[in-house]
Structures are given as C-alpha cells and as structure tokens.
Amino acid sequence: MKNVTAAVARERNAPLILEQLRLDEIRDNEVRVRMVASGICHADAFVRDGIYPTPLPAVLGHEGSGIVEEVGRAVSRVRPGDHVVLSVAYCTQCSECLAGNMAYCENLFAEDFGGRRGDGSTSLSTRDGSAVSSHFFGQSAFSTYANVVESSVVPVSASAPLEIFAPLGCGMQTGAGAVLNELRPQVGSSFAVSGAGAVGLAAIMAARLTGCTAVIAVDVHDSRLELAQEVGATHTINGKDTDVPAELMRITAGRGANYILDTTGLPTVLAPLVRAQSVRGTLALVGSAPSGTEVPFEIGDSLVKGWTFKTIIQGSSVPQLFIPRMADLWAQGRFPFDKLIKHYEFADINAAFADSSSGATVKPVIVF
C-alpha cells in the first residue's frame, strides 16, 4: 500500500475533495506512475455530475502525465524512469481492438467508466478500507500516484514537458484525430467546427495541417474566436447573434461546408448545421451528450445531397501511435496546443473546473 493525495468526487454536482487515500499494489498489467500533471476535460465533469455512470466516490482524471515508478510483470512497453502520457484504456482483446480500432473497443464503458478492475477490485481505498472507484479511463489521474493499465500508457521523450503534454491524452487527441484520422479533408476543402473549446481548437489546428483553405470556427465567446484565429481559423462566427447555417453558406459562396465537426453535443446547435452542408458533405459529432439525447434531421430536401453523419470517439486514434505524432508536430511549431493551456495547483482543482465551465480557461491543467 502507498499513501496518496487524491481529489475525490463523493457527491453528484459537488466540488471534489482532497483526501488521503491508500493505493494498492500494482497488478501484472499495470504501471505505477508518479503524476506530474493532469488536464481537466468535460468527461470528468460529466461523471462528477452523474451524467456518466461511474460509481461514486471516485477519483477521476483522464489526461494524466508522469514518470513511471514501477511496472507489473507482464508490462513490456515501459520501465521505471520513463516519462509517459496517459490516455484512454481499451481491452486489447475484442474484435475492434484486434482490428486496430481501439477507440471503438467493445468493452469501452467497462474499461473506462466502470470504476473497477476486471476482477471487481479497486486500487484506491480510504484509510478505513472503504472502496473508492479507480481506473477512470484506466488511470484516475487526479492523484499524486496512480496504478495505470498498460493500454493507457504512452511513452514520450525524457525531455518532453509533461505539464504541457498531459492534454494530448484526450482533448487534443479527440479534436485533431477526428480531422487527421477520420475526416481526412482534401486540400482546398472547407471545414467548420462548432464549439471552439479545447477539442474544437485542436481540430482547427489539424484542419490547417491538411490544407483546408476555409477553416471556420463557431462559438459564443469572442475570446475563444480570437484564439481560434490565432491558431488557424480563417473565419469566425459568433453564434449568439448570428444565423450560423446562413453565415456558413455565405462564407462558402453558397456551396456549403465540406466538413462540419460539432463538439457541443447540443441538439439545438447540431441539427441546424445540416442546412450548411455541401453536396456529399460530412457532419460529424464528437461532443458528449446524456444517454437518450436525440437530434432531428431534415431528410427531404437534403436527400439529394448524399451527405454523411457520423460519430467519432477519441479521434479514431491508436494513442500509442497518434500522441507521439502530435508531440512531433508541436515540437515543429505546427500544432501549438500549448496556447490553450492554463496551469493550476492541485489545491485549486475546483477553481479549474469552474473556469472550464464558464469558458474562462480553454484547457485547465493541474500540476502536482
């Protein structure tokens, strides 16, 4: 057992509480990581607020980075002293994992939201022995140390700035991967993203890498639209007081956008975007929404467009391949995601959540 300090979600819609917990011994397929930093993502807030089903109390956090302290007997990817970024967990055994589609693991909810190992145990407990849900996305990174499944571990260079690289594990991967791995826009095409948060801005940076000549950011915060222009948007739309589909059609000279990515998951935002699709265009969703959320689409006049709607998880990425590629692009100055980050002390984690919710900070990162 190891004593750790962790931010615990004990009640729905309530602040996290810093507590002293016990971390058990690693299993054969696990890596003990001393955490250096962890990004805060909307999925953390979704679980804290009961929208996703991870049992509380729980230690959340799924954009961790740190240094390996110990490895299990079956671990071959890393060794003590290695610097790592932590990402989504996957089972490695289902048909999708075996086909290289780890983002669509058939056991995704059990691996990432179950709060337990496969045998039902949890790595975290209180001093009186009460269980605390662990292994959120295979890691539970809001803790000074974590026992992490090997499938969540991505080794990076020893010179890598871990306090900057932490968000690569989810938010940056989701936005950039949706563009580079799944949509793959053609050179000269038009791309729009609804929601210029961390995921949307990562998508904008990626769209510029592909050679899109119109890269359009839609948001209701002027500060985020200004940042979108700084990292690659050619046009911006404030959706608070604008007919977004009409403005998209104007920007694209009446042809409609070839690719539209929605990061909001809000039906009132997503549904109208169909009107701004080009012929054979693609509308994709990466934004999380509560179970049961439905969106009505017009299918009469739009039938002749031959358009596509798709959902994308984790940027359709294999983290062990895609995260190092994003790191290389950052080192070359072509993926400046560090402009989105603001660092917070661990004790200020609830302030970081509040700033993320209000839009004051695009990507909060906790530094331990």
LOSE-710829 format. One record per residue: residue in one letter; chain; z, x negated, y negated of N, C-alpha, C in turn. Coordinates in steps of 0.001 Angstrom, whole numbers, plus 500000, padded with zeros to 6 digits. Layout:
<rs>
 type mol    n_Z    n_X    n_Y   ca_Z   ca_X   ca_Y    c_Z    c_X    c_Y
    A   A      Z      X      Y      Z      X      Y      Z      X      Y
...
</rs>
This chain:
<rs>
 type mol    n_Z    n_X    n_Y   ca_Z   ca_X   ca_Y    c_Z    c_X    c_Y
    M   A 500000 499169 501200 500000 500000 500000 500000 499125 498736
    K   A 499285 499620 497715 499242 498933 496424 499569 499943 495336
    N   A 500404 499564 494399 500730 500437 493279 499621 500355 492228
    V   A 499182 501508 491755 498105 501562 490773 498488 502546 489670
    T   A 497833 502400 488534 497939 503384 487462 496641 504173 487428
    A   A 496756 505493 487470 495568 506341 487539 495713 507527 486601
    A   A 494567 508050 486158 494535 509278 485357 494322 510439 486320
    V   A 495297 511316 486415 495294 512374 487425 494987 513727 486778
    A   A 494032 514433 487356 493767 515818 486971 494642 516709 487849
    R   A 495640 517340 487246 496579 518163 488024 496338 519656 487853
    E   A 495849 520063 486708 495628 521475 486446 494254 521673 485825
    R   A 493650 522839 486093 492358 523165 485512 492474 523239 483989
    N   A 491437 522722 483319 491348 522818 481857 492531 522168 481145
    A   A 493122 521167 481758 494276 520490 481171 493994 518994 481039
    P   A 494673 518322 480112 494480 516871 479971 494849 516125 481248
    L   A 494231 514966 481431 494603 514084 482531 495940 513422 482220
    I   A 496667 513063 483268 497996 512469 483116 497990 511079 483747
    L   A 498387 510072 482987 498512 508723 483546 499753 508662 484418
    E   A 499567 508280 485685 500663 508246 486646 500604 506964 487470
    Q   A 501744 506615 488041 501805 505535 489012 501589 506148 490396
    L   A 500552 505679 491105 500237 506175 492437 500224 505021 493427
    R   A 500140 505391 494689 500006 504398 495760 498603 504461 496338
    L   A 498004 503302 496498 496674 503165 497079 496823 502577 498471
    D   A 496269 503262 499487 496473 502797 500860 495563 501616 501195
    E   A 495611 501152 502411 494788 500017 502846 493337 500454 503017
    I   A 492416 499538 502756 491001 499862 502890 490640 500092 504357
    R   A 489657 500926 504576 489091 501151 505895 487927 500185 506128
    D   A 487408 500189 507351 486383 499205 507709 485154 499259 506798
    N   A 484804 500464 506308 483590 500625 505500 483883 500654 504002
    E   A 485046 500153 503598 485443 500252 502197 485624 498885 501543
    V   A 485599 498928 500211 485763 497743 499377 486862 498046 498364
    R   A 487834 497154 498234 488836 497334 497177 488331 496666 495908
    V   A 488282 497462 494824 487740 496990 493557 488816 497048 492485
    R   A 488998 495939 491764 489824 495960 490559 488940 496454 489431
    M   A 489263 497627 488897 488398 498253 487919 488453 497530 486577
    V   A 487298 497347 485994 487181 496776 484656 486869 497864 483637
    A   A 486015 498812 484017 485625 499878 483095 485143 501080 483889
    S   A 485108 502218 483214 484530 503428 483810 484005 504331 482716
    G   A 482747 504753 482868 482197 505732 481951 482788 507105 482217
    I   A 482692 507975 481227 483078 509375 481370 481809 510203 481339
    C   A 481677 511096 482316 480469 511902 482485 480861 513379 482512
    H   A 479895 514256 482233 480177 515691 482243 480658 516169 483613
    A   A 480240 515514 484684 480699 515927 486011 482209 515774 486154
    D   A 482789 514786 485488 484245 514644 485502 484906 515861 484858
    A   A 484359 516301 483728 484912 517476 483048 484693 518738 483879
    F   A 483568 518816 484583 483299 519994 485417 484348 520141 486509
    V   A 484758 519031 487115 485785 519103 488160 487144 519381 487539
    R   A 487465 518701 486456 488746 518933 485764 488904 520412 485416
    D   A 487806 521061 485042 487874 522451 484586 487586 523473 485684
    G   A 487454 523010 486939 487323 523918 488069 485933 524431 488331
    I   A 484908 523898 487677 483546 524357 487908 483005 523798 489216
    Y   A 483403 522575 489561 483065 521989 490851 484320 521988 491726
    P   A 484163 521981 493064 485273 522350 493947 486218 521254 494430
    T   A 486225 520071 493845 487147 519033 494306 488593 519516 494176
    P   A 489384 519410 495254 490775 519885 495199 491615 519054 494230
    L   A 492413 519756 493447 493381 519090 492574 494751 519065 493245
    P   A 495600 518078 492929 495387 516995 491974 494357 515988 492483
    A   A 493665 515363 491540 492605 514429 491906 492499 513331 490870
    V   A 492035 512170 491320 491633 511090 490424 490108 511107 490389
    L   A 489573 511336 489202 488130 511448 489024 487572 510099 488574
    G   A 486408 510121 487955 485764 508878 487523 484701 508446 488517
    H   A 483447 508382 488052 482378 508018 488989 481310 507129 488347
    E   A 481702 506429 487261 480822 505428 486670 481609 504124 486527
    G   A 482162 503674 487636 483039 502522 487603 482308 501190 487651
    S   A 483013 500164 487188 482547 498790 487368 483785 497911 487530
    G   A 483638 496839 488283 484808 495999 488504 484506 494787 489356
    I   A 485566 494211 489908 485471 492979 490689 486079 493224 492063
    V   A 485355 492831 493081 485790 493041 494462 486992 492167 494771
    E   A 488039 492780 495346 489232 492029 495759 489301 491836 497271
    E   A 488794 492833 498016 488923 492793 499476 487830 493656 500074
    V   A 487355 493293 501253 486316 494086 501906 486730 494423 503337
    G   A 486277 495590 503805 486537 496004 505172 485699 495231 506178
    R   A 486079 495330 507426 485433 494524 508478 483958 494853 508657
    A   A 483543 496084 508337 482151 496470 508532 481294 496269 507283
    V   A 481872 495778 506200 481148 495625 504936 480379 494310 504928
    S   A 479100 494398 504585 478270 493191 504568 477586 492953 503228
    R   A 477637 493955 502337 476865 493872 501093 477544 493017 500027
    V   A 478869 492969 500027 479597 492222 499001 480747 491463 499630
    R   A 481344 490560 498851 482532 489818 499285 483482 489662 498110
    P   A 484728 489257 498377 485699 489119 497286 485172 488233 496154
    G   A 485421 488668 494941 484961 487949 493763 483669 488475 493178
    D   A 482908 489261 493951 481646 489798 493447 481897 490821 492346
    H   A 481003 490848 491376 481019 491860 490326 480140 493021 490779
    V   A 480627 494242 490566 479921 495402 491104 479909 496543 490095
    V   A 478858 497346 490179 478777 498652 489530 478878 499688 490638
    L   A 479604 500765 490374 479816 501791 491381 478975 503025 491070
    S   A 478422 503630 492118 477527 504763 491925 477851 505858 492921
    V   A 476916 506772 493100 477082 507926 493971 477242 507486 495423
    A   A 478033 508237 496199 478183 507964 497631 477185 508800 498422
    Y   A 476782 508290 499553 475901 509054 500454 476255 508687 501884
    C   A 475903 509564 502827 476433 509421 504181 475757 508326 504992
    T   A 474537 507948 504651 473705 506931 505312 473140 507385 506654
    Q   A 473535 508585 507148 473161 508996 508496 472224 510195 508561
    C   A 472169 511039 507543 471357 512256 507612 469877 511910 507482
    S   A 469018 512900 507692 467579 512649 507673 467094 512210 506294
    E   A 467696 512747 505222 467269 512344 503885 467686 510906 503587
    C   A 468897 510534 503955 469326 509146 503762 468440 508192 504551
    L   A 468156 508541 505793 467330 507667 506629 465902 507548 506095
    A   A 465458 508568 505343 464125 508536 504747 464116 507836 503393
    G   A 465282 507346 502952 465359 506664 501676 465602 507581 500496
    N   A 465927 508852 500764 466176 509824 499692 467679 510040 499530
    M   A 468402 508966 499232 469853 509037 499196 470388 510054 498197
    A   A 469670 510270 497093 470134 511217 496084 470219 512636 496637
    Y   A 469471 512903 497692 469427 514247 498278 470116 514284 499634
    C   A 471110 513426 499796 471902 513372 501029 472341 514784 501426
    E   A 472147 515127 502695 472502 516464 503179 474013 516703 503148
    N   A 474775 515647 503046 476234 515755 503016 476800 515390 501642
    L   A 476013 515620 500591 476374 515192 499248 477718 515755 498798
    F   A 477949 517050 498987 479184 517631 498471 480401 517072 499190
    A   A 480304 516869 500495 481435 516297 501223 481689 514857 500797
    E   A 480619 514081 500617 480760 512663 500268 481271 512455 498849
    D   A 480857 513324 497919 481126 513069 496506 482169 513984 495884
    F   A 482357 515171 496426 483278 516135 495817 484393 516582 496752
    G   A 484407 516115 497989 485378 516594 498967 486797 516149 498707
    G   A 486975 515005 498035 488310 514511 497718 489018 513845 498883
    R   A 488329 513671 499989 488924 513078 501189 487898 512195 501893
    R   A 488397 511310 502745 487522 510606 503675 487044 511581 504748
    G   A 486118 511111 505566 485618 511958 506635 486676 512378 507630
    D   A 487725 511570 507779 488793 511912 508721 489871 512790 508084
    G   A 489642 513197 506821 490593 514068 506139 491657 513357 505336
    S   A 491718 512034 505414 492744 511290 504682 492314 511049 503238
    T   A 493280 510760 502393 493010 510370 501016 493643 509007 500766
    S   A 492992 508189 499962 493520 506842 499742 494657 506826 498740
    L   A 494831 507910 497991 495820 507951 496924 496938 508943 497240
    S   A 498151 508567 496851 499301 509460 497035 500348 509154 495981
    T   A 501228 510113 495761 502343 509891 494853 503414 509067 495568
    R   A 504433 508663 494837 505491 507846 495433 506290 508609 496484
    D   A 506291 509961 496387 506995 510734 497417 506081 511115 498582
    G   A 504843 510583 498569 503941 510791 499688 502990 511957 499571
    S   A 503008 512691 498466 502094 513820 498281 500673 513314 498052
    A   A 499715 513946 498717 498321 513501 498639 497710 513824 497283
    V   A 496873 512907 496816 496070 513099 495608 494615 512864 496008
    S   A 493725 513789 495658 492323 513648 496044 491738 512340 495523
    S   A 491008 511667 496397 490411 510371 496073 488922 510401 496426
    H   A 488287 509243 496364 486898 509076 496788 485940 510030 496070
    F   A 486255 510331 494793 485317 511116 493991 484063 510278 493778
    F   A 482920 510774 494231 481670 510008 494273 481879 508698 495037
    G   A 482780 508730 496023 483054 507544 496822 483960 506538 496163
    Q   A 484462 506825 494935 485168 505779 494181 486471 506218 493507
    S   A 486477 507328 492722 487648 507688 491908 488012 506538 490980
    A   A 487166 506343 489963 487229 505139 489141 488243 505191 488010
    F   A 488890 506346 487773 489912 506397 486721 491234 505862 487253
    S   A 491213 504636 487721 492378 504000 488310 492227 502495 488173
    T   A 493332 501796 488088 493254 500346 487920 492661 499644 489142
    Y   A 492813 500272 490315 492195 499786 491551 491664 500986 492321
    A   A 490634 500763 493141 490082 501850 493952 489584 501303 495275
    N   A 489752 502102 496323 489127 501825 497612 487808 502582 497649
    V   A 486705 501870 497672 485382 502441 497439 484530 502304 498698
    V   A 483831 503366 499067 482941 503283 500228 481782 502338 499913
    E   A 481311 501635 500915 480285 500616 500678 479004 501217 500094
    S   A 478683 502467 500448 477447 503062 499945 477477 503278 498443
    S   A 478669 503241 497823 478779 503400 496366 478706 502073 495619
    V   A 478690 500967 496329 478837 499652 495702 477470 499010 495450
    V   A 477269 498546 494217 476027 497864 493840 476392 496511 493233
    P   A 476101 495406 493896 476430 494094 493327 475537 493769 492137
    V   A 476139 493131 491119 475397 492678 489943 475773 491229 489666
    S   A 475108 490631 488718 475347 489230 488393 476774 488999 487919
    A   A 477318 487837 488230 478662 487483 487777 478750 487400 486259
    S   A 477617 487265 485592 477597 487211 484127 477371 488593 483506
    A   A 477242 489594 484338 476967 490942 483833 478156 491461 483021
    P   A 477912 492084 481871 479002 492654 481063 479457 493983 481667
    L   A 480475 493945 482496 480874 495129 483257 481312 496286 482365
    E   A 481867 495988 481190 482292 497055 480291 481092 497788 479677
    I   A 479911 497184 479772 478678 497832 479319 477922 498452 480492
    F   A 477951 497803 481646 477147 498252 482781 477722 499465 483508
    A   A 478971 499834 483263 479586 500934 484007 478747 502213 484020
    P   A 478177 502683 482890 477441 503953 482903 476135 503925 483681
    L   A 475693 502753 484126 474478 502696 484929 474637 503489 486225
    G   A 475883 503668 486688 476115 504288 487990 475767 505756 488078
    C   A 475726 506473 486922 475394 507895 486988 474513 508318 485824
    G   A 475057 508375 484602 474325 508943 483485 473011 508248 483192
    M   A 473028 506927 483084 471793 506200 482796 470810 506318 483955
    Q   A 471342 506251 485164 470506 506375 486355 469856 507753 486435
    T   A 470603 508792 486085 470073 510144 486151 468918 510340 485177
    G   A 469115 509916 483923 468076 510118 482928 466865 509230 483137
    A   A 467097 507938 483269 465983 507007 483432 465283 507221 484776
    G   A 466059 507468 485828 465462 507673 487137 464617 508921 487214
    A   A 465040 510000 486532 464237 511226 486528 462834 510947 486022
    V   A 462738 510060 485033 461435 509724 484463 460688 508718 485335
    L   A 461360 507608 485660 460664 506499 486308 460447 506720 487806
    N   A 461388 507404 488463 461277 507591 489908 460613 508905 490303
    E   A 460824 509956 489502 460390 511287 489914 459207 511807 489100
    L   A 459328 511892 487786 458250 512459 486976 457072 511508 486839
    R   A 457344 510256 486610 456317 509208 486513 455186 509619 485571
    P   A 455471 509787 484288 454443 510230 483341 453280 509248 483253
    Q   A 452113 509801 483031 450942 508966 482837 450944 508372 481438
    V   A 450323 507218 481293 450169 506601 479977 449426 507564 479062
    G   A 449954 507725 477853 449313 508612 476893 449740 510056 476984
    S   A 450652 510382 477898 451088 511768 478071 452211 512088 477096
    S   A 452582 513381 477049 453653 513832 476169 454874 514193 476987
    F   A 456042 513831 476459 457299 514037 477162 458325 514562 476177
    A   A 459075 515586 476590 460143 516133 475755 461412 516229 476567
    V   A 462548 516006 475916 463832 516141 476588 464716 517063 475761
    S   A 465316 518033 476437 466214 518976 475794 467648 518532 476035
    G   A 468310 518108 474975 469661 517561 475078 469626 516051 474943
    A   A 470014 515549 473772 469968 514106 473515 471343 513481 473675
    G   A 471989 513782 474809 473204 513085 475191 472846 511816 475931
    A   A 473780 511281 476689 473540 510017 477387 472361 510115 478348
    V   A 472306 511198 479133 471221 511358 480108 469885 511518 479396
    G   A 469855 512376 478369 468614 512596 477647 468109 511357 476936
    L   A 469012 510593 476339 468598 509376 475644 468119 508307 476617
    A   A 468731 508245 477807 468233 507325 478833 466818 507712 479244
    A   A 466565 509020 479322 465219 509489 479668 464217 509123 478580
    I   A 464631 509213 477321 463743 508846 476215 463374 507374 476286
    M   A 464366 506512 476530 464076 505085 476661 463103 504822 477803
    A   A 463294 505540 478910 462416 505352 480064 461006 505853 479776
    A   A 460900 506974 479051 459578 507517 478740 458760 506550 477897
    R   A 459426 505862 476978 458701 504864 476191 458212 503719 477065
    L   A 458978 503376 478091 458559 502316 479009 457286 502681 479758
    T   A 457076 503976 480005 455901 504408 480780 454642 504501 479939
    G   A 454779 504425 478618 453598 504523 477763 453314 505915 477251
    C   A 454289 506816 477309 454103 508131 476699 453886 507948 475191
    T   A 452914 508660 474633 452620 508500 473209 453329 509532 472344
    A   A 453784 510625 472943 454646 511579 472239 455926 511709 473045
    V   A 457042 511275 472467 458351 511350 473112 459239 512159 472178
    I   A 459610 513366 472597 460218 514347 471700 461647 514637 472144
    A   A 462590 514487 471230 463991 514765 471506 464394 516069 470855
    V   A 465087 516929 471626 465578 518208 471119 467095 518235 471266
    D   A 467795 518535 470174 469251 518613 470209 469702 519423 469002
    V   A 471014 519691 468912 471554 520415 467761 472409 519514 466882
    H   A 472517 518233 467238 473288 517276 466447 472324 516296 465775
    D   A 472305 516289 464443 471408 515379 463731 471698 513919 464059
    S   A 472977 513585 464263 473327 512197 464568 472688 511743 465877
    R   A 472634 512637 466838 472021 512274 468114 470496 512182 467988
    L   A 469922 513017 467160 468480 512943 466949 468107 511646 466238
    E   A 468956 511201 465312 468714 509915 464670 468801 508774 465682
    L   A 469771 508847 466581 469893 507825 467621 468695 507883 468560
    A   A 468198 509089 468838 467021 509229 469694 465823 508502 469096
    Q   A 465647 508618 467790 464552 507897 467147 464751 506394 467243
    E   A 466002 505964 467144 466295 504535 467210 465951 503943 468570
    V   A 466110 504736 469650 465867 504203 470998 464509 504605 471572
    G   A 463664 505302 470778 462316 505507 471294 461645 506834 471031
    A   A 462340 507838 470523 461694 509132 470278 460692 509014 469129
    T   A 459520 509618 469304 458521 509657 468232 458687 510892 467358
    H   A 459317 511949 467891 459547 513183 467158 460924 513728 467540
    T   A 461527 514473 466638 462801 515132 466940 462746 516582 466476
    I   A 463523 517424 467166 463627 518840 466821 465092 519228 466862
    N   A 465591 519789 465764 466940 520351 465778 466822 521806 466210
    G   A 467260 522081 467433 467107 523412 467998 468013 524461 467409
    K   A 468920 524060 466532 469873 525010 465954 469174 526007 465045
    D   A 468140 525554 464357 467478 526434 463394 465956 526387 463511
    T   A 465461 526086 464718 464025 525939 464936 463605 526667 466208
    D   A 462408 527258 466190 461805 527813 467404 461276 526620 468204
    V   A 462064 526184 469188 461752 524934 469899 460396 524980 470595
    P   A 460058 526023 471389 458734 526035 472024 457593 525983 471010
    A   A 457721 526717 469907 456663 526711 468894 456495 525321 468288
    E   A 457624 524640 468034 457541 523309 467450 456973 522297 468448
    L   A 457313 522453 469719 456718 521582 470739 455208 521785 470818
    M   A 454771 523023 470727 453331 523295 470746 452662 522688 469511
    R   A 453325 522749 468365 452746 522166 467145 452613 520655 467283
    I   A 453665 520003 467771 453647 518543 467909 452555 518098 468872
    T   A 452327 518876 469911 451324 518511 470930 449962 519137 470649
    A   A 449716 519539 469405 448422 520081 468967 447986 521279 469803
    G   A 448968 522112 470187 448660 523337 470898 448470 523193 472396
    R   A 448541 521967 472899 448318 521755 474336 449582 521953 475162
    G   A 450739 521797 474562 451994 521857 475299 452373 520491 475835
    A   A 453641 520335 476157 454133 519053 476663 453790 518895 478141
    N   A 453364 517702 478501 453048 517437 479912 454297 517404 480778
    Y   A 455401 516911 480215 456659 516798 480952 457803 517221 480027
    I   A 458652 518107 480526 459847 518509 479790 461043 518359 480727
    L   A 462072 517677 480247 463285 517456 481037 464447 518143 480331
    D   A 465120 519060 481029 466278 519726 480458 467548 519106 481015
    T   A 468415 518664 480112 469680 518056 480521 470863 518970 480255
    T   A 470616 520164 479714 471713 521046 479315 472183 521959 480438
    G   A 471289 522408 481296 471649 523366 482332 471965 524742 481780
    L   A 471605 525014 480540 471894 526300 479909 470668 527211 480022
    P   A 470792 528381 480652 469636 529270 480805 468956 529626 479484
    T   A 469741 529828 478422 469162 530198 477136 468343 529067 476524
    V   A 468607 527839 476939 467841 526684 476473 466658 526424 477392
    L   A 466889 526525 478691 465878 526160 479679 464729 527160 479743
    A   A 465021 528447 479799 463983 529464 480019 462859 529422 478987
    P   A 463147 529333 477686 462050 529336 476715 461127 528125 476803
    L   A 461574 527042 477418 460763 525837 477478 459471 526037 478264
    V   A 459440 527058 479118 458216 527349 479873 457054 527607 478916
    R   A 457355 528198 477770 456301 528534 476807 455679 527298 476172
    A   A 456346 526156 476313 455827 524927 475711 455205 523990 476733
    Q   A 454992 524474 477949 454400 523642 478999 452894 523516 478814
    S   A 452364 522359 479143 450922 522183 479188 450374 522765 480489
    V   A 449081 522887 480574 448447 523218 481847 448786 522107 482848
    R   A 449238 522491 484021 449666 521568 485079 450874 520748 484661
    G   A 451638 521251 483696 452813 520536 483236 453975 520670 484203
    T   A 455019 519866 483958 456209 519871 484802 457453 520080 483936
    L   A 458258 521050 484333 459560 521298 483722 460619 520932 484753
    A   A 461494 520006 484410 462491 519507 485360 463888 519699 484806
    L   A 464838 519918 485707 466231 520137 485351 467103 519054 485965
    V   A 467916 518409 485127 468949 517506 485631 470338 517953 485177
    G   A 470406 518911 484249 471689 519355 483727 472471 520178 484731
    S   A 473778 519914 484842 474629 520638 485777 474931 522037 485255
    A   A 475089 522977 486179 475425 524357 485839 476332 524917 486928
    P   A 477169 525894 486586 478029 526506 487602 477214 527145 488721
    S   A 477770 527167 489921 477118 527800 491059 476784 529252 490729
    G   A 475570 529673 491094 475149 531038 490839 474369 531224 489554
    T   A 474263 530187 488730 473511 530291 487482 472038 530557 487779
    E   A 471452 531527 487088 470052 531876 487286 469303 531803 485963
    V   A 468002 531495 486056 467150 531390 484875 465903 532232 485093
    P   A 465579 533167 484191 464343 533957 484336 463148 533206 483754
    F   A 462043 533167 484498 460818 532536 484026 459704 533574 483923
    E   A 458886 533454 482902 457697 534282 482767 456648 533769 483753
    I   A 456135 534657 484594 455177 534221 485618 453817 534899 485507
    G   A 453648 535806 484539 452368 536495 484391 451335 535622 483720
    D   A 451498 535445 482394 450543 534627 481660 450578 533169 482094
    S   A 451742 532702 482556 451849 531279 482900 451264 530948 484269
    L   A 450887 531966 485038 450329 531716 486375 449135 530782 486312
    V   A 448274 530993 485324 447033 530212 485270 447271 528773 484841
    K   A 448508 528447 484421 448790 527072 484018 449028 526147 485202
    G   A 449428 526691 486351 449683 525838 487511 450819 524869 487276
    W   A 451857 525327 486557 452946 524434 486191 453972 524325 487312
    T   A 454817 523300 487217 455816 522999 488248 457215 523016 487642
    F   A 458149 523622 488391 459559 523497 488046 460250 522761 489180
    K   A 461078 521780 488842 461803 521045 489879 463188 520650 489390
    T   A 464086 520463 490347 465415 519935 490052 465471 518493 490541
    I   A 466229 517681 489810 466318 516253 490116 467788 515844 490115
    I   A 468214 515170 491168 469584 514682 491284 469599 513166 491200
    Q   A 470538 512632 490406 470755 511181 490315 469462 510389 490107
    G   A 468510 511020 489409 467271 510323 489117 466454 509977 490339
    S   A 466694 510694 491457 465994 510398 492728 466053 508899 493036
    S   A 467206 508305 492781 467341 506854 492875 467992 506405 494180
    V   A 467659 505215 494581 468465 504438 495522 469264 503478 494641
    P   A 470564 503729 494443 471314 502962 493440 471227 501451 493616
    Q   A 471249 500986 494859 471234 499546 495104 469918 498896 494654
    L   A 468867 499705 494517 467587 499195 494026 467405 499464 492541
    F   A 467787 500659 492096 467442 501069 490737 468392 500508 489685
    I   A 469675 500412 489989 470618 499891 488997 470282 498450 488606
    P   A 469989 497533 489546 469581 496189 489123 468316 496181 488269
    R   A 467419 497138 488506 466209 497198 487690 466540 497605 486258
    M   A 467447 498580 486106 467877 498954 484760 468577 497788 484069
    A   A 469371 497046 484823 470062 495888 484250 469058 494848 483753
    D   A 468001 494626 484502 466971 493672 484084 466260 494147 482819
    L   A 465954 495434 482762 465299 495980 481576 466201 495848 480348
    W   A 467508 496077 480546 468460 495903 479442 468473 494455 478970
    A   A 468494 493518 479903 468537 492097 479548 467296 491688 478760
    Q   A 466181 492368 479003 464936 492088 478284 464845 492836 476954
    G   A 465858 493647 476637 465838 494413 475406 464980 495652 475444
    R   A 464576 496076 476644 463655 497211 476775 464366 498501 477160
    F   A 465672 498427 477419 466449 499602 477798 467819 499491 477124
    P   A 467886 499710 475810 469098 499404 475035 470170 500496 475113
    F   A 470585 500792 476329 471553 501873 476517 472923 501542 475940
    D   A 473192 500269 475660 474476 499901 475080 474682 500525 473698
    K   A 473609 500957 473051 473725 501607 471742 474397 502972 471837
    L   A 474513 503509 473034 475102 504838 473232 476606 504761 473477
    I   A 477135 503568 473721 478493 503406 474257 479521 503236 473147
    K   A 480664 503875 473349 481867 503582 472571 483006 503357 473546
    H   A 483760 502267 473356 484832 501911 474285 486174 502510 473853
    Y   A 486974 502875 474865 488306 503443 474666 489292 502740 475580
    E   A 490533 502613 475133 491596 502133 476002 491909 503206 477049
    F   A 492432 502771 478198 492754 503702 479282 493719 504792 478796
    A   A 494671 504412 477968 495661 505379 477483 495037 506473 476622
    D   A 493833 506229 476119 493153 507185 475245 492093 507987 475983
    I   A 492212 508119 477291 491169 508764 478079 490939 510213 477663
    N   A 491983 510936 477308 491787 512333 476904 491071 512444 475560
    A   A 491311 511495 474669 490563 511457 473412 489086 511187 473687
    A   A 488809 510344 474675 487427 510054 475046 486737 511303 475581
    F   A 487446 512080 476409 486882 513340 476897 486595 514281 475731
    A   A 487526 514378 474793 487349 515274 473649 486155 514849 472799
    D   A 485992 513555 472586 484870 513065 471791 483537 513300 472495
    S   A 483534 513221 473814 482327 513524 474576 481972 514998 474446
    S   A 482973 515860 474550 482743 517304 474476 482237 517732 473109
    S   A 482768 517130 472056 482388 517523 470697 481057 516930 470261
    G   A 480604 515911 470972 479396 515216 470571 479648 514023 469672
    A   A 480915 513739 469377 481238 512610 468509 480853 511278 469136
    T   A 480950 511194 470456 480562 509991 471194 479553 510362 472268
    V   A 478480 509606 472338 477444 509893 473340 477921 509483 474735
    K   A 478389 508265 474857 478845 507787 476174 480166 507046 476021
    P   A 481286 507741 476245 482583 507071 476229 482737 506193 477474
    V   A 483290 505014 477300 483577 504119 478416 485025 503640 478293
    I   A 485800 503895 479348 487181 503447 479416 487217 501992 479859
    V   A 487993 501178 479142 488169 499772 479513 489617 499586 479945
    F   A 489807 499058 481157 491160 498902 481711 491795 497610 481202
</rs>
